[in-house]
Amino acid sequence: MYEHHENGQTFKQYQAIKPVSPNQKQNKIYLQPIGKFSEEQIKVISFTANYLQIFFGLKTIVSEPISDNIFPDSARRILDGSTQLLAPYILGILKKEIPSDAIVVMAITEKDLYPKPSWNYVFGLASLKERIGVSSIFRYSEKEIDSSNYSVCLERLIKTSSHEIGHMFSIPHCTYAICVMNGSNSLTESDAQPNRLCSQCLSKLSWNLKFDILKRIKELETYFKKHGLTRDVANAREDLNLLKE
């Protein structure tokens, strides 16, 4: 917020805008991998789908990966020796092919992303109205991931994914408290944030998506334990203790 002014959004404001909401026909989250992923990266995407299903309380489906070779030169560039893909171009592709039962669709790219020529990169990008978004796995591991170190990449990807899908459910950047919906300008800032909604953003999502908060947090605690995300385990336990009080 030091660099970008943001107005925030109260719970009453969220209710008043009639946010994107699931219905009988459109009630699934779709993840669309784009690029050539390693076997371990595919596992991380699968684990991310498991997380999002708990986080939002909606069935989450991973679609078959598609190649990024179809992207024109106008939607890619080279920066510091690596290929980057233009995030708004990806949103345009998703917008044309939203599955009939999808409430939101998020692409996950193997290559880095940039939102416009003046920016170096972006972790993700989403539309608050069109139910589409994209995030990249590119910057989330400093070396090739395997079964011993995948949790670092996973912790970052579930954070960006839940953040961007939170936008798709009409929640802007949070200015109320420390929250996964806070904006960030760097990987260091993003890493400092928890995989945790503040009370205000949790109220918005639980009102909209109608999930059982206690059941959700118990399932998140189990998930965090399974994947060795110790900070998130501690946060989930703290939330459970507060609810029991």
N, C-alpha and C positions, 0 to 999 in steps of 0.2 A: 504494500500500500504506500510505501515511501516513494516508489517510482510511478505507480499507477493509481489514480483516484478511483475508488469503487464505492457505490452507494449502499451496498448490502440489500437485504430483503427481510422484512419481518414475516412472521408466520401468517398474520392477517393479510399482508400483501400477497403472499404466495397463494392463499386461498382465493383471493379476489381475481387473480389473473387466469383462473381456470387452467391449471397446468396440464401438461401431457399426462394422461392417465391410461392404464390398461383397461380393456373392455373384454367382452366375451370373445370377440373375434381377434383382437390384437393384444396379445398378452405374453409374448415370448421375447427374450433378449437373444439376438444373434451376434456372434463374433465371426468376422470375415478375415482370415489370415491372407495377407498379400505378400508374396515373395517366396524365396527358397529358404526354408527353416531347417535347422539341424533336428535330430531326433529329440534332444533334450529341450530345445526351444518349443517343439510341439507339445512336449509334456507340460512345460510351464504354461502354455496357452490353455491346455486342458485343465490344469489346476486353477487357472484364472477363471475359467467358466464355472468350476465348482464354487469358487468364492463368490462370484457375482450372483449365483443362484441363491446363496445364503444371504448375501448383503441386501439384495432387493426383493427376495422372496418370490422370484419369477423364474420359470424354467429357462435355462440358458443353453443355447445350441451353438456348436462350433461348425461352421460351414467348411466345405472343401477348400483348401488354399487355391488361390489364383495367382498367376504370374504377374510380375510388374513389368515384364517386357512389352506389354501392350501400351505403356505410357509413352506419349510423344515427347520429343525433346523439350517442348515448351513446358512440360510438367515435371522436369527433372533438371538437376544441375550437379556439378562437382564442387565440393567444398572440403578443403584440407585433405584431398585425395580420396574422399568417399562420395558415393552417389547419394543425393537427397531427392526425395519426392515431394511434390507440391501438395500440401494437405488439402486445400480447397478443391483441387481437381479430384481427389479421392472422394470427397464428400459429394461431388457432382455425380460420380459413378454410383455411389451407394443410393443416392436419391432416386435414381432411375430403376433400381432393382430391389426395392424393399419387399421382403416376403410378405404375403398376405396376412400371416398370423404374427408378424413382428410388431412390437410396440417401439423398440429401438434396435438399431443396427450399428455396431462399432467395428471398424476395420482395425487390424493389428498388423503393422508392417515390419518386415525384417530390416528394411533400410531406414535411414534417418529421414526426418520430416522438416520442411520449412513452410511457414504460412504465407510469406510474401518476400520479394527479393531483398528488402531492407533488413530482414531478420536472419540471424545465423542458423537457428533451429527452433523447434518447438517439440515438447514431449507429446502433446496431443492437441486436438482441436475438435470442437463439437458445436452443433447448432442447438439453441434453446427451443427452437420451434419445429424443426424438420425431422427430428428423431434420428439423427445420424451423427456419427463421430468417428475419429480415428486416433490411434495412439501408436507409438513405435517402441519396439523392443531394443533398438539399436544401442542406446546409451546406458543400458541397464546392467551390463556386466563388463568388467575390465579385462576378462580373459574368457576363453571358451568355457561354457558352463557344462557341468556334469552333476552327478548325483550328490556330490559332496558340497557344492557351492551354489546350487540353483536357487536357494532360498533368498539370496540377495536380489537376483533378477526378479523373482516372484514377488517379493515385498514391494518392489518398485512398480511392477506392472499392475498388480491388483490396486495399488494406490491411484495410478493414472487412470486405469479403466473405470474404477468406481467414481472417480472425480468427473471424468468426461460424461459418463452415463448419468451422473447426478445433474449435470447441465442439461442433458436431453430430457430429463424430467422437470425442466424449467427452474432449476435452482442455480442462481448466479454464484460468483465467488462469495464465500462467507466472510463477513467482517465482524462477526459476533464474538467468536472465541477461537481457540486453537482447534482446527478441524480439517478433515481430509478435503473439504471444499474450499479451503484457503487457496488463493493464487500463489504461484511461486515463479521466480525468475531464474532458478538454477537447480541443478541436481542436489546441491548442498541444502538449499531451502526445502526442496521436496523431501529429501531424506529426513529432515528434522520434524516433518509433520507425521502424525500418527495415522494408521488406517482406522480412523475413528470419526464418527460424526459428532459434532457438538449437540447439545440438547435441542437447540433451535432447528438445526437441519434434520435431526432425527425426528422431531415432531412433524416436520413437513412431509418427510418420506413415509412415515408410519400412517399419517392421515391420508395421504394419497394412495399408497400401495396396500394399506390395510394389513400389514404383517403383524405377527405377535412379537413384540419387542423382547420379552424375556426369552422366548424360544430362539429367536434370532441370535441374541448375544451368547447363549449357551452353545449354539452350533458354531458361532464364530470362534469362541474359545477353543473348542475341539479342533477346528481347522487350524488355528494358529499353533496349537501344540503339535499337531501332526507334521507341520512344515518348519518347526523350529523358529518361529517368529516370536521371540521371548518378550519383546517390548509390547507387542500387540496382545499377547496372553495376559500380561499384567494389566493392561488397560481394560480388557474384557472382564477380568476378575473384579476390578474396581467398579465397573458398571454394574455387574451382578450384585455386588455388595450394596451399592446404592439403591438398587431396585428392591432388594430384600428388606431394606430399612423402611 
